Amino acid sequence: MKRLLTIAAAMLLAFTTLAQVPQGFTYQAVVRNDDGTPLAHRTIGVRIDLLRGSATGNTVYAELHAPTTDANGLFTIIIGQGVGLVNCSFGDCFDWADGPYWLKSQVSPDGGESYTIATTQQLMSVPYALYAAHSADGGTIDAQHLSDSLSEVLRQYIDNIAAGTMIHDTLLVHDTVVIRDSVVVYVHDSTVVHDSVFIHDSTVVNILDSTVVHIRDSVIVHLHDSIRVYLHDSLVYDTIHLHPYDSSPADTEGALPGVFSISVANRVAFSRGNLQYKASTGTWRFAEHQYDMVGTANANISSTYDGWIDLFGFGTSGLGSYYPYLASNSNLDYIRSSISGRNYDWGLYNAISNGGDSVGIFRTLSGEEWSYILTGRVNASNLRSLATVCDMPGMILLPDEWGEVDVVPITITTSDFTTNNFNAGEWNLLESVGAVFLPACGYRQGHDLYSIGSIGQYWSSTYSGGSNNGARQLIFSTSSLSSTATNSISEGLSVRLVRDLTTLP
């Protein structure tokens, strides 16, 4: 049997009636095979233990569940409503105030009692919120702990949604707590789905610097100096970002200074150049200049080649048998699943010599993130253009906060590479204020090279499957611009990595 992995998705509050002691909280997780595919539509066994003091502390409560996973491998249980394994009910075996507590979840993929997967994580927000429900007026609550906890719940929740984590409905709460001068209103059937907010029967939720105001069909969300307005469940206004982010990406070796939105909430900085690899030494690096490319020398790709290559098959990070010098024309020899967040991603798995020389600093954009850069950002169509830089055709991407450089004007065009033609000095000035350049490096099939200087094709981390085992790519030429196109995973395309800037404080 394949080894299985489980990824905890969320722990969320679940109250039954106002002023009652909570009967549990929702726990959701995804179970996947070791190739990343979900374990779908399977009844599994789950054991939950609450541990006091540490991740190896004594069990104070334990119960069993037998949920069924959905098509995405997701299962949902209510901790506190399983088959108890101790001689007391949930909430009576322990006192939340005597924490901290850890939650240990064990999964039996076959639905029995042979648990092959175990994860342990500290309970942060949930215990304090449950503890809070024991007091209707909040008078005996540790205000700072509760306030911090609730703030963290909202931050993590919005962050998960913005990052693309699907968490079904969630956030079922029902109570009112006064914390110093703030009023927190927990509302029954409050739900966040993707980037739409549905709040029923509510007025104001104030959690530290976060505020949600509900006025009939409109929802105004204020988070750390950012505002989002929803009308009839749709986002109609958004300012900047939901989380603070590091606005100085140049401080990290290998990152360019420009800041680029890849979703409503998240920002990245691009690497200083395309990814390159030397097989004879096993060395990864970013190209010295953004306009540098290997070109026809990619035909020399092999396990012993002593030069650099910069066109790679999909997911060829070097993990397992997916070597960066793989030149097979068979799709069966390549990773056939999305590489987002996995070690098949070139940036996550490899230390890049001039990019911090440590794993996990950079990563590959998803197909949706490429699309957001091209079409989703404010004024997106005016923040990209074909150009030639130092005699190399390619595409310029401009950062979110772009102020035109008077001495080096850019004419926006998607029809030719020659309207904008910049020498090294001009490009250095544009680069210093955040411009990114993607050279049109063409593509490779086996050891054969095509379209060098006329087409740029850049991998995303998103596998799309289909009859050709394709993965999404960014493709541009004088006749095409797309981030939804798919390409056979056996073809060698360019790789441009990014560094995440949106991090929780």
C-alpha positions as CSV (number, residue, x, y, z in Angstrom):
1,M,0.0,0.0,0.0
2,K,1.2,3.5,-0.7
3,R,2.4,5.7,2.1
4,L,-0.2,8.4,2.8
5,L,0.2,11.9,4.0
6,T,-2.3,14.1,5.8
7,I,-2.3,17.9,5.9
8,A,-4.3,19.6,8.5
9,A,-6.5,22.3,6.9
10,A,-8.3,24.1,9.8
11,M,-9.6,24.0,13.3
12,L,-12.6,26.2,13.7
13,L,-15.0,27.2,16.5
14,A,-18.4,25.4,16.8
15,F,-20.9,26.5,19.4
16,T,-24.3,25.0,19.9
17,T,-26.4,27.7,21.7
18,L,-25.7,31.0,23.3
19,A,-24.2,30.7,26.8
20,Q,-23.8,26.9,26.6
21,V,-20.4,25.3,27.2
22,P,-19.1,24.5,23.7
23,Q,-19.7,20.9,22.6
24,G,-16.6,20.8,20.3
25,F,-14.8,22.4,17.4
26,T,-14.5,21.5,13.8
27,Y,-11.3,19.8,12.5
28,Q,-10.6,19.4,8.8
29,A,-7.7,17.7,7.1
30,V,-6.8,16.4,3.7
31,V,-5.4,12.9,3.1
32,R,-3.2,12.3,0.1
33,N,-1.2,9.6,-1.5
34,D,2.5,10.0,-1.6
35,D,2.3,11.2,-5.2
36,G,0.1,14.1,-4.1
37,T,-3.2,12.7,-5.3
38,P,-6.1,12.9,-2.8
39,L,-7.5,9.8,-1.1
40,A,-11.0,10.4,-2.3
41,H,-14.4,9.0,-1.3
42,R,-12.9,6.7,1.4
43,T,-14.2,5.9,4.9
44,I,-11.2,6.2,7.2
45,G,-10.4,5.9,10.8
46,V,-9.4,8.9,12.9
47,R,-8.2,9.0,16.5
48,I,-8.0,12.3,18.3
49,D,-5.9,12.8,21.5
50,L,-5.7,16.1,23.4
51,L,-2.3,16.3,25.1
52,R,-1.5,18.7,28.0
53,G,1.8,20.6,28.4
54,S,3.7,19.5,25.3
55,A,3.6,17.6,22.0
56,T,4.5,14.5,24.1
57,G,2.4,15.3,27.1
58,N,-0.2,13.1,28.8
59,T,-3.5,12.4,27.0
60,V,-6.4,14.1,28.8
61,Y,-9.1,13.3,26.3
62,A,-9.3,10.9,23.3
63,E,-12.0,9.8,20.9
64,L,-12.6,8.0,17.6
65,H,-14.2,9.0,14.3
66,A,-15.0,7.3,11.0
67,P,-15.4,10.1,8.4
68,T,-15.6,9.8,4.7
69,T,-13.3,11.9,2.5
70,D,-14.7,13.9,-0.4
71,A,-13.3,14.2,-3.9
72,N,-10.4,16.3,-2.7
73,G,-9.4,13.9,0.1
74,L,-10.9,16.3,2.7
75,F,-12.6,15.0,5.8
76,T,-14.4,17.0,8.6
77,I,-15.1,15.9,12.2
78,I,-16.3,17.7,15.3
79,I,-13.8,17.1,18.1
80,G,-15.9,16.5,21.2
81,Q,-18.5,14.5,19.4
82,G,-16.7,11.3,18.6
83,V,-16.7,7.9,20.3
84,G,-15.0,8.7,23.6
85,L,-12.1,6.6,24.9
86,V,-12.0,8.1,28.4
87,N,-14.5,8.0,31.3
88,C,-15.6,11.6,31.0
89,S,-17.2,13.8,28.4
90,F,-15.5,16.4,26.3
91,G,-15.0,19.6,28.3
92,D,-15.2,17.7,31.7
93,C,-11.9,15.9,31.5
94,F,-9.8,19.0,31.5
95,D,-9.8,22.7,32.0
96,W,-8.8,24.9,29.1
97,A,-7.1,27.3,31.5
98,D,-4.6,24.6,32.5
99,G,-3.0,24.5,29.0
100,P,-1.3,24.8,26.8
101,Y,-2.7,21.8,24.9
102,W,-1.7,19.9,21.8
103,L,-3.9,18.0,19.4
104,K,-2.6,14.7,18.1
105,S,-4.5,13.2,15.1
106,Q,-3.9,9.7,13.8
107,V,-5.4,8.4,10.6
108,S,-6.1,4.8,9.4
109,P,-6.5,4.9,5.6
110,D,-8.3,1.6,5.7
111,G,-10.8,2.6,8.4
112,G,-9.5,0.3,11.0
113,E,-7.4,0.8,14.1
114,S,-4.0,0.5,12.5
115,Y,-3.0,4.2,12.4
116,T,-0.2,4.8,9.9
117,I,-0.3,8.6,10.0
118,A,0.1,10.9,13.0
119,T,0.4,14.7,13.2
120,T,0.6,16.8,16.3
121,Q,0.1,20.5,16.5
122,Q,-0.4,23.0,19.3
123,L,-3.9,24.4,19.9
124,M,-3.6,28.2,19.9
125,S,-6.8,30.1,19.2
126,V,-9.4,27.4,19.8
127,P,-8.8,26.7,23.5
128,Y,-9.0,30.3,24.5
129,A,-12.2,30.9,22.5
130,L,-13.8,27.8,24.1
131,Y,-12.6,29.0,27.5
132,A,-14.2,32.3,26.7
133,A,-17.6,30.7,26.2
134,H,-17.8,29.8,29.9
135,S,-18.3,33.5,30.7
136,A,-21.2,35.4,29.1
137,D,-19.9,38.8,30.0
138,G,-16.2,38.1,29.5
139,G,-15.4,39.5,33.0
140,T,-13.2,36.6,34.1
141,I,-11.5,36.1,30.7
142,D,-7.8,36.6,30.2
143,A,-8.5,39.5,27.8
144,Q,-5.0,39.7,26.2
145,H,-4.9,36.0,25.5
146,L,-8.4,35.9,24.1
147,S,-7.9,39.0,22.0
148,D,-4.6,37.7,20.6
149,S,-6.2,34.3,19.9
150,L,-9.2,35.7,18.0
151,S,-7.0,37.9,15.9
152,E,-4.8,34.9,15.0
153,V,-7.9,32.9,14.0
154,L,-9.0,35.6,11.6
155,R,-5.5,36.2,10.2
156,Q,-4.9,32.4,9.6
157,Y,-8.4,32.1,8.1
158,I,-8.0,34.9,5.6
159,D,-4.5,33.8,4.8
160,N,-5.6,30.2,4.0
161,I,-8.4,31.5,1.8
162,A,-6.0,33.9,0.0
163,A,-3.4,31.1,-0.5
164,G,-6.0,28.9,-2.2
165,T,-6.8,26.5,0.6
166,M,-10.4,25.3,0.3
167,I,-12.0,25.0,3.7
168,H,-15.7,24.3,2.9
169,D,-18.0,26.4,5.1
170,T,-16.6,26.9,8.6
171,L,-16.5,29.5,11.4
172,L,-19.8,28.5,13.1
173,V,-19.9,30.7,16.2
174,H,-22.6,32.2,18.4
175,D,-21.8,34.5,21.5
176,T,-20.8,38.0,22.5
177,V,-17.7,38.8,24.6
178,V,-16.6,42.2,25.9
179,I,-12.8,42.7,25.8
180,R,-11.8,45.9,27.4
181,D,-13.2,48.6,25.1
182,S,-13.8,46.3,22.2
183,V,-17.0,44.3,21.5
184,V,-16.6,40.9,19.7
185,V,-19.8,39.6,18.1
186,Y,-19.7,35.9,17.2
187,V,-22.3,35.3,14.7
188,H,-24.1,32.0,13.9
189,D,-23.6,30.8,10.3
190,S,-20.8,33.3,9.4
191,T,-19.0,31.8,6.4
192,V,-16.0,32.6,4.2
193,V,-15.8,30.9,0.8
194,H,-13.0,31.8,-1.5
195,D,-12.9,35.7,-1.5
196,S,-16.5,36.2,-0.8
197,V,-17.8,36.9,2.7
198,F,-21.3,36.0,3.9
199,I,-22.4,37.3,7.3
200,H,-25.9,36.9,8.6
201,D,-27.6,38.9,11.4
202,S,-24.4,40.7,12.4
203,T,-23.3,44.3,13.1
204,V,-19.6,44.8,14.1
205,V,-16.8,42.4,14.7
206,N,-13.8,44.1,16.3
207,I,-10.6,42.1,16.9
208,L,-7.6,44.2,17.7
209,D,-6.9,46.1,14.5
210,S,-9.4,44.1,12.5
211,T,-13.0,45.3,11.9
212,V,-15.9,43.7,10.0
213,V,-19.0,45.9,9.4
214,H,-22.1,44.4,7.9
215,I,-24.7,46.8,6.3
216,R,-27.5,44.8,4.6
217,D,-25.9,43.2,1.5
218,S,-22.5,44.9,2.0
219,V,-19.6,43.8,4.0
220,I,-16.6,46.0,4.8
221,V,-13.5,44.3,6.1
222,H,-10.8,46.4,7.6
223,L,-7.5,44.5,8.3
224,H,-4.2,46.2,9.2
225,D,-4.7,49.4,7.1
226,S,-6.3,47.5,4.2
227,I,-10.0,47.6,3.2
228,R,-12.1,45.2,1.3
229,V,-15.7,45.9,0.4
230,Y,-18.2,43.2,-0.7
231,L,-21.6,43.9,-2.3
232,H,-24.0,41.0,-2.8
233,D,-21.3,38.5,-1.9
234,S,-18.8,39.9,-4.6
235,L,-15.6,41.8,-4.0
236,V,-16.1,45.3,-5.4
237,Y,-13.3,47.3,-3.8
238,D,-9.9,46.3,-2.5
239,T,-6.9,48.3,-1.3
240,I,-3.4,47.0,-1.4
241,H,-3.0,43.9,0.8
242,L,-4.4,42.1,3.8
243,H,-1.1,41.4,5.6
244,P,2.0,43.5,6.2
245,Y,4.8,42.4,3.9
246,D,8.5,43.0,3.5
247,S,8.8,45.8,0.9
248,S,12.5,45.5,0.6
249,P,13.0,42.2,-1.4
250,A,16.4,43.4,-2.6
251,D,17.6,42.8,0.9
252,T,17.5,39.1,0.1
253,E,20.2,37.8,-2.2
254,G,18.9,37.0,-5.7
255,A,15.6,39.0,-5.4
256,L,14.8,42.0,-7.5
257,P,13.3,45.2,-5.9
258,G,9.9,45.2,-7.6
259,V,6.8,44.0,-5.7
260,F,4.2,42.1,-7.7
261,S,0.6,41.1,-6.7
262,I,-0.2,37.4,-7.3
263,S,-3.6,37.4,-5.6
264,V,-5.7,39.9,-3.6
265,A,-3.6,39.2,-0.5
266,N,-0.2,38.0,-1.6
267,R,2.9,39.7,-3.1
268,V,6.2,38.3,-4.5
269,A,9.6,39.5,-5.8
270,F,11.1,37.9,-8.8
271,S,14.5,36.3,-8.9
272,R,17.3,38.2,-10.5
273,G,17.3,36.0,-13.6
274,N,16.2,32.7,-15.1
275,L,17.1,29.5,-13.3
276,Q,20.3,27.7,-14.6
277,Y,21.9,24.4,-13.8
278,K,25.3,22.8,-14.3
279,A,25.2,19.0,-14.2
280,S,28.9,18.3,-13.8
281,T,28.9,20.1,-10.4
282,G,25.2,19.9,-9.5
283,T,25.1,23.7,-9.1
284,W,22.0,25.9,-9.4
285,R,22.2,29.6,-10.0
286,F,20.2,32.5,-11.3
287,A,21.4,34.1,-14.6
288,E,23.7,37.0,-14.0
289,H,21.5,39.4,-15.9
290,Q,17.8,39.2,-16.6
291,Y,18.4,39.2,-20.3
292,D,20.9,36.3,-20.2
293,M,19.9,32.9,-21.8
294,V,21.8,29.7,-22.7
295,G,20.2,29.3,-26.1
296,T,21.5,26.6,-28.5
297,A,23.9,25.2,-25.9
298,N,20.8,23.6,-24.2
299,A,21.1,20.9,-26.8
300,N,24.1,19.6,-24.8
301,I,21.9,18.6,-21.9
302,S,23.3,15.5,-20.2
303,S,24.3,14.2,-16.7
304,T,27.9,15.1,-17.4
305,Y,27.6,18.3,-19.3
306,D,30.0,20.9,-18.0
307,G,28.1,24.0,-19.2
308,W,24.9,25.7,-18.1
309,I,21.4,24.8,-19.2
310,D,18.2,26.8,-18.6
311,L,15.4,24.8,-20.3
312,F,13.9,22.1,-18.0
313,G,11.2,19.4,-18.1
314,F,8.3,19.9,-15.7
315,G,9.2,19.3,-12.0
316,T,12.8,18.3,-12.7
317,S,14.1,19.6,-9.4
318,G,16.4,16.6,-8.9
319,L,14.1,14.8,-6.4
320,G,14.0,11.1,-7.0
321,S,14.5,10.3,-10.7
322,Y,13.3,13.7,-11.9
323,Y,16.8,15.1,-12.8
324,P,17.2,18.6,-14.2
325,Y,19.1,17.2,-17.1
326,L,16.3,14.8,-18.0
327,A,15.8,14.9,-21.8
328,S,13.3,12.1,-22.4
329,N,10.5,12.8,-24.8
330,S,8.2,10.5,-22.8
331,N,5.7,12.2,-20.5
332,L,5.7,9.1,-18.3
333,D,9.3,10.0,-17.2
334,Y,8.1,13.3,-15.6
335,I,6.2,14.2,-12.5
336,R,2.5,14.0,-13.3
337,S,0.9,16.2,-10.6
338,S,1.1,19.8,-9.5
339,I,4.4,20.7,-7.8
340,S,3.1,23.6,-5.8
341,G,4.4,23.4,-2.2
342,R,6.4,20.2,-2.9
343,N,10.0,19.4,-3.4
344,Y,9.5,18.9,-7.1
345,D,9.5,22.7,-7.2
346,W,13.0,23.8,-8.2
347,G,13.2,26.6,-5.7
348,L,11.8,24.6,-2.7
349,Y,14.2,21.7,-3.1
350,N,17.4,23.4,-4.2
351,A,20.0,25.8,-2.7
352,I,20.6,28.4,-5.4
353,S,24.2,29.6,-5.2
354,N,23.5,33.3,-5.8
355,G,20.0,33.2,-4.4
356,G,20.7,32.8,-0.7
357,D,22.3,29.4,-1.1
358,S,19.6,27.8,1.0
359,V,16.5,25.7,0.2
360,G,13.0,27.1,0.3
361,I,13.7,30.8,-0.3
362,F,12.3,30.8,-3.8
363,R,9.4,28.9,-5.6
364,T,7.6,28.6,-8.8
365,L,4.4,30.6,-9.5
366,S,1.1,28.7,-10.1
367,G,-0.9,29.1,-13.2
368,E,-3.4,31.2,-11.4
369,E,-0.6,33.5,-10.0
370,W,0.8,34.0,-13.5
371,S,-2.7,34.9,-14.6
372,Y,-3.2,37.4,-11.8
373,I,0.1,39.2,-12.7
374,L,-1.0,39.4,-16.4
375,T,-4.7,40.3,-16.0
376,G,-5.8,40.4,-12.3
377,R,-3.7,43.3,-10.9
378,V,-5.0,46.9,-11.0
379,N,-4.0,48.3,-14.4
380,A,-2.5,45.0,-15.3
381,S,-2.7,45.5,-19.1
382,N,-0.4,48.6,-18.7
383,L,2.1,46.7,-16.6
384,R,3.5,44.4,-19.3
385,S,5.0,44.8,-22.7
386,L,7.1,43.1,-25.3
387,A,10.6,44.6,-25.6
388,T,14.2,43.9,-26.6
389,V,16.9,44.3,-23.9
390,C,20.5,44.1,-24.9
391,D,19.6,42.5,-28.2
392,M,17.4,39.9,-26.5
393,P,13.7,39.8,-27.3
394,G,11.4,39.1,-24.4
395,M,8.6,40.6,-22.1
396,I,8.8,43.3,-19.5
397,L,6.7,43.0,-16.3
398,L,6.3,46.2,-14.3
399,P,5.7,46.1,-10.5
400,D,2.4,47.1,-8.9
401,E,3.5,50.6,-7.8
402,W,5.0,51.7,-11.1
403,G,6.1,55.2,-11.7
404,E,7.4,55.7,-15.2
405,V,11.0,56.6,-15.6
406,D,11.0,59.8,-17.7
407,V,14.3,59.2,-19.3
408,V,13.4,55.6,-20.4
409,P,9.8,55.6,-21.5
410,I,8.1,52.2,-22.2
411,T,5.5,51.9,-24.9
412,I,3.0,49.1,-24.1
413,T,2.8,46.6,-26.9
414,T,2.0,42.9,-27.4
415,S,2.6,42.9,-31.1
416,D,6.3,43.3,-31.6
417,F,9.6,43.1,-29.8
418,T,11.2,46.2,-31.5
419,T,9.0,49.1,-30.3
420,N,10.9,49.1,-27.0
421,N,14.7,48.5,-27.5
422,F,16.9,49.2,-24.5
423,N,20.6,49.1,-24.1
424,A,22.4,48.0,-20.8
425,G,22.4,51.4,-19.3
426,E,18.7,52.0,-19.9
427,W,17.8,48.6,-18.7
428,N,19.8,49.0,-15.5
429,L,17.8,52.1,-14.7
430,L,14.5,50.3,-15.3
431,E,15.6,47.3,-13.3
432,S,16.6,49.5,-10.4
433,V,13.0,50.7,-10.0
434,G,11.5,47.2,-10.1
435,A,11.1,46.2,-13.8
436,V,11.4,42.4,-14.6
437,F,12.5,41.0,-17.9
438,L,11.6,37.5,-19.2
439,P,13.8,36.6,-22.2
440,A,12.2,34.7,-25.1
441,C,14.4,31.5,-24.7
442,G,12.3,29.2,-26.9
443,Y,11.8,25.6,-25.9
444,R,13.5,22.2,-26.1
445,Q,12.2,18.8,-27.3
446,G,14.7,16.1,-26.4
447,H,18.0,17.7,-27.6
448,D,16.4,19.9,-30.3
449,L,15.8,23.6,-29.8
450,Y,13.0,25.7,-31.2
451,S,11.9,29.4,-31.4
452,I,14.8,30.9,-29.6
453,G,14.3,34.7,-29.6
454,S,10.7,34.5,-30.8
455,I,8.8,32.7,-28.1
456,G,9.0,32.8,-24.3
457,Q,7.6,29.8,-22.4
458,Y,7.8,29.6,-18.6
459,W,6.6,26.8,-16.4
460,S,4.0,27.3,-13.7
461,S,3.6,24.8,-10.8
462,T,0.2,23.7,-12.0
463,Y,-0.3,20.3,-13.6
464,S,-3.4,20.2,-15.9
465,G,-3.3,16.5,-17.1
466,G,-5.2,15.7,-20.2
467,S,-4.2,13.5,-23.1
468,N,-0.8,15.2,-23.5
469,N,0.0,15.2,-19.7
470,G,0.3,19.0,-19.8
471,A,1.2,21.6,-17.3
472,R,0.2,25.3,-17.4
473,Q,2.7,27.8,-18.7
474,L,3.2,31.5,-19.4
475,I,3.7,31.9,-23.1
476,F,4.3,35.0,-25.1
477,S,5.2,36.0,-28.6
478,T,4.2,38.7,-31.1
479,S,1.0,36.8,-31.7
480,S,0.2,35.2,-28.4
481,L,0.0,36.0,-24.7
482,S,-1.4,33.4,-22.3
483,S,-1.1,32.0,-18.8
484,T,-3.7,29.3,-19.3
485,A,-2.0,27.4,-22.1
486,T,-0.7,23.9,-21.4
487,N,2.4,22.3,-22.6
488,S,3.6,18.7,-22.6
489,I,5.6,18.1,-19.4
490,S,8.4,16.5,-21.3
491,E,9.3,19.7,-23.1
492,G,12.1,21.9,-21.8
493,L,10.9,25.4,-20.8
494,S,12.3,28.4,-18.9
495,V,11.9,28.6,-15.2
496,R,11.7,31.9,-13.3
497,L,11.3,31.8,-9.6
498,V,9.8,34.2,-7.0
499,R,10.2,34.9,-3.3
500,D,7.1,35.3,-1.2
501,L,6.8,38.7,0.5
502,T,3.4,38.3,2.2
503,T,4.1,36.8,5.6
504,L,2.1,36.9,8.8
505,P,3.9,39.0,11.5
